[in-house]
Amino acid sequence: MTKALEGIRVLDMTHVQSGPSATQLLAWLGADVIKLEAPTGDITRKQLRDLPGVDSLYFTMLNSNKRSITLNTKTERGKDILTELIRRSDVMVENFGPGAIDRMGFTWDRIREINPRIVYASIKGFGEGPYTDFKAYEVVAQAMGGSMATTGFADGPPLATGAQIGDSGTGIHAVAGILAALFQRESTGRGQRVNVAMQHAVLNLCRVKLRDQQRLAHGPLAEYPNDDFGDEVPRSGNASGGGQPGWAVRCAPGGPNDYVYVIVQPVGWKPISALIGRPELADDPDWATPEARLPKLTKMFQLIEEWTATLPKWQVLEQLNAHNIPCGPILSTQEIIEDASLAANEIVVEVEHPERGSYVTVGNPLKLSDSPADITTSPLLGEHNEEIYVGELGLGDEELRLLKSSGVI
């Protein structure tokens, strides 16, 4: 079966996480992704290693389904080869510091001169302005995109989220831009520039907090559990952030992830009242309506937790779902890796690596009926040098040896 992006070649000049997460998704969709690395390799091959001398899980889990070549783009011959790679590619993606590719001699004008049909995507930390040259990392993007200021509890410090919304979140935004540019190329015949900033992507994911910032002008936000409101959206703990109040309530036996997240819809209050052993609250005018419960959200979830704390989370989940009450258990990372349904959906998959053996990684979350994704292992450093340089670019075996001995590859 053909893949959605079959026939599309991606020149992947990315490293660490934001760029590789984007190009990996393109590879899962069927693109031929050629990961171009310096002869020393992507830095994450050696970061956070759990096995000596073997590519780290950090690298393998962001670079599956790709081919790897090495190239020293600071050499003249390296620049010549890069030019040919650009000429043969549909998409080029990079996430170096601002201006790095330009300083190599490959400005956007030069790149589209080489290949007018190429889609050239760049991931940066920030847009044009006072932050342009700031160094961007995952949590820096969270800090400057609105996430940290609104994450945590009111009496505590701002917190980072465990979801990599700065890096992988930006990578997904980049993929959307790349696919749109490829689609537009079908009608225009021209490639184009795609720019995505990590700060901007995080902000896009935090839009409901900007919604609430503007709502504050008309008074306190009743659905928030906070007692005091100033001029800014406060940190609101585990509040749902939507029209229906929610909270994480503790379950037995009280471990760090023995919690269930419960949302109380108007229709759900009567069955919840019965489950917690307080059926009279269903008709009590002080509790019966959402408007009556809003000022007492802390007390409401305290009553629910008095019930949930006596039961394991899976039993709580079963009883709540029996009454169609929105809820979900807090799944630990171990529980996720061992979850049979996630494995059945091929979102948690096991892959064989030639050096580390079997490992678990995340599969393609995009399920296309006519383009199934087969997750393969990440490439070894320079694994496809001969295949691409000799087999596809037409270099001779002797030149390949010379390129290696002279440090070009």
N, C-alpha and C positions, 0 to 999 in steps of 0.2 A: 504494500500500500504506500502511495506517495505521501510525503509530508507537506505541511502547509508552506514551508519556506524552502522546499527542495529547489536547488538551482541558484539559491542566493548565497554568495560568498561574503563572509564577514572577516575583515582584518581586525583582530582583537588586540589592541595595544593598551590593554588595561591591566591593573594590578590591584592587590588587596581585595576589597569587597564590592564597592558600589559598581564599578565597571564590570568585573567578572560575573556578578549576579545578573547583569543585563545580558551579556553575551551568552551566558549559560542558558538563559531562557530562550534566546534566539536559536541556540543549538538544539534544545529540546523540541522546538517547533520545526526543526528540519534543516536549518541553515548549516552550511559548511563553515564552521568557525575555526579560523587559524589563529591560535594564540601566539603572538610574536613576543618573545622574551629576550632580555639581555642574556648574554652567555652565562651570567651568574644566576639567572632565573628570577621569577616573581618572588618577592621577599617573603610571602606567606608560605612558600614551600618549606621554609625553615622555622617559621614562627609557631610557638605553642606545640612543638613536637611531642608526641607521646611515645614514639619509637625512634631510636637514634638512627640517623642516616636515611630516613624514609620521609617522603613528602607528608606534611602534616595534614590532619583532618581539615584544618582551616583552608588549605589549598584544595584538597580533593573534593570537598563539598561545594566548592564554588566554580569548579572547572571541568565538570564531567562533559562528555560528548564533544570535546574539542580536540584539535590537532595542535601540537606544539612545535614551533621552530624557534631557533635562536638567531639573533642578529645584533651586531654592534652598529647601531645607526649613527654613531659618531664618526665612523670611517667613511671615506669617499665611496668605496665599493659597497659598503652597507647602505649608503644613501641611494646608490644606483639600484640595488636590489629592492629597497623599500619602494622606490618609484615604480618598479615593475609590479610589485605586489598591489600597490594602490590602483594601477591601471587595470588589474584583473579582478578587482573587488567591487561588490555592490554597496557594501557598508564598511565604514571605518569607525571604530569606537576608541576613545582614549579618555583617561582620567588623571593625567599628569597635572602638575601645578600649572597655574596660569601662565601662558606664553611658552611653555616648554617645547611644544611641537613647532611653534613658529620659529623658535630659536634654532631648531634643527634645519630650518630652511623650507619647512612644509606649512606655509600659511594656507588659509582657505583658498585664496586666489590661485596659489600654486597647485593645490590638490585638485581643484576643479578644472584647472588647465590640463593636468595629467588625465583626469577622468571626469568629464562633465556630468556623468550619470551617477556619480557616487553620492551616497548619503553619509555625511560626516558628522558624527555625534560626539559631543564632549560633555563630560560630567565634571562639574566644578563644585567647590564648597558654596560659593556665593555668586550673585550676579554682579553687574557692573556697579561700582560705587565704593564707599569707604571700607567695605569688608572684603573687597576683591582678593587681596593678597593674604588674607587670614588663612592660616593652616586649618583645614577642616577635617575633623574626625567625627565618628558616629555621634558621640554625646555632645560635641560642640554644636553640631547641626540641631540636635534635640534642644539644646539650650537656647539657640538663637531662632528656632522656628516655632516657639510657642508651646512645646511639649512639656519641658521640665517645669516651667512656671505653674502649670496646671495639673501636675502629677504629684501625688503624695497626700498627706493629711494636713489639715489647716495649721496644726501646731508643730509641724515638722518642716525640714528643709525640702527644697525642690528635688525631685527624684528622676532618674533616667528610667525609661521603660526597657524591659528585656527584649522587646521586638526591635529589630534593627531597622527602624523607620528612616534613619538618616542615610544608611548605606544601601541596603537591599530595597528599601522603599523608594529611593531615588533611582535605583536600577530599573525598577518596574516602570517608573515614569519615563525613563529614557527609552525603554522598549516601545511604549505607546507612541512616542514621537518618531522613532525609527520606522515603525510599521506604517504610520500615517504618511511619512515622507516617501516610502516605497510605493504606497498606493497612489500618491499624487504623481509620482514619476511615470506611472502608466499612462497618464493623460498629457503630461508636459514633456516627457522625455528627459527631464533634467533632475539631477540630484539636488540636495539642499543641505543647509547647515542645521543641526539640531543641538540646542544648548539646554542643559538641565542643571539646576543648582540644588545642592542638598538642602540648604535653608528653605528654598522655595517648596521643595517636595514635602518637607516636614510640615510647613505651614499649611499646605493643601490638605494634609491629613488631620490638621488641627482646626479646621474651619468652624466646627461647632463651638469652639471656645471663642472665636471672634464673633460668632452669632451672639453668644451670651455676654460678651463685652458690651455690645451695643444694647442688649436688653437691660443691662444694669442701669442705663440712663432713666429707666422708668421704674426703678425700685428693686428691692432684693429679689433673688431668684428662689421662688418658693420650693422648687423641687430639689434644691441643694440642701444638704444636711447642716450647713454652716449656720452658726448663730449670728455672726457679724459679717457685714459686707462693706468693703471700702470702694475704691474707684476701679479696682481690677478684679477679674474673675479669680476667685480663690481656689486653692487646692481643695478638692472635695472627696478625698479618700476613694472609696469604691462606689460612689454614687454613679448611676447609669449614665448621666449626662443627657438623658432624653426625657420624653414626656411621662414615661412610666418609671416609678422609683425602683431601684434595685440595690442589692448589697450582697457581699460575701458573708455567709453565716457559718459559724464553726460547727463541725460534726465530730462524732466519736471516731477514734479515741483521742483526738486532739493533736495530731501530728501537724507539721508545718503546712501540709497541703490537704488536710482534712477539712475542706470547705466546699460548700455549694453556693453558686451565685444564683440568687432568686430575684425575679422581677414580679412585682405585685401589680397586675392589671386590675381595673375595676371589677371585671367578671371573676377574677381569681380570689377576691377577698373572702367570699363565703366559704369555699372549700378549704382555704388556708386556715380560716378561723376554726373549722371543724378539726383539721389535722393537728393543730396545736393545742386542742382541748379547750378552746375558748369559743364555742359556737355562738354564744350570746353576743359577741362583738359584731357579728354579721348584721344585726339589726340595731345595734346601739348607735344613736345619732351622733355620738362623739367619735365613732369609728367607721360607720357604715359607708361613707362617701369618700372619694379621693380628696375632696377639699377639706374634709374633717381630719383625714390622716396626714396630710402634708405637713402640718406643724409638729407632728409627732412621729416623724420618720424614724428617729433613733429609737424611740420606745417600741415602735411597731416591729422593727427588725430584732430588737432585744427579745420580744415575745416569741418571734419565730425561732430565734437561736436557742431559746430555752428548750424548744422541742427538738431541733436538729442536733443539738449537742448530745442527745441521748442515743443517736443512731449513726451507723456508718454512712458515709456520703452516698454510696451506691443505693442504699435502702431509702435514704431521703429522696434521691433522684427518682427512684421507682414510684414512690408515693406521690410526689409532685407531678410527675408526667402522667400518672393515672388520671389526674384532674386537669390536664392540658395547661399546667402552670409553667411559664417559661423559666427554665433553670439549666444549669450546667455545672458539673463537678470541676473543681480546680484540678487539672491534670498535671502531674509532675513530669519532668523530662523523661524519667524512667518509665512512667506509665505510658507516655506517648510512644516511646521506642517499642514498647511491648504491646501496643494496642492492635488487636487483630483487625479491626475495621479500617484503620489507617493503612495497614499492610495490604488489605484486600483492595483498597482504593488506589494502591500504588503511589501513595503520598509519603509513606515511609518505606524505603526500598533497601535491599541488601545488594552490594556491588562487590565484585572481586577486583582487587588491585594486584598487579604483578609483584609488588614488593611488600605491601603491608598485609595482603590477604583480604579477608572479607571485612567490610565495614558497612555501617548503616548511614544512609544519607536521605535527604529530602527529595522526593520525586516532583514531577511537573504538576503544579496545581491547576494548570489550564487543560481541561479535558475536551479535546476536539474529536468528534465522531469519526472523521475521515483522516485524522492525522495523529495516531497514537504515538506516544513518546516512549522510546526504549532508553532507559538510563544506562549509560556506559561509564566506565571509569575515567578519571582524569588522565591526561597524557603525562608520560615522563618528560623531563626537560630535554627538548630537542629531539624527541622521539620521531618526529616526522620530517626532519631536515632532508634526508635523502629523497623521501617520497615527494616532497614539494619542490625542493631546489633542482633535483635531477629529473624527476618524473614529470613535473608540471612546468617549471620554468626553463627546463632544457639545459641546465648547467652540466658540464662534464664531470665525471668522477674525479679526475685529477684536479679540476678547479675546486671542487668541494673539499678535497684534502688540503689544498692551499688556503682556502678560506678559513678552515679550522685551525691550521697551524699558524696563521697570521692573526688570529683573534677576531676575525670578522663574524664568525658564527660560533 
